Amino acid sequence: MLIALFAGFQLFGVIGLALGPILLVIAVSLYQEHVWHDLWNVMMSEGKK
């Protein structure tokens, strides 16, 4: 969480102090639901058709 606060602040300024942790929570939730893996599989299977 501290890294998300720091990275958000560095990338987006003061607004990033709130935006960084929010983006982290969204990214971790998508990872836990295997959305990234499923998206990768869809992108890789499109080229094989």
Buried (B, 14 or more C-beta within 10 A) or exposed (E): EEEBBEBBBEEBEEEBBEBBBEBBEEEEEBEEEEEEEEEEEEEEEEEEE
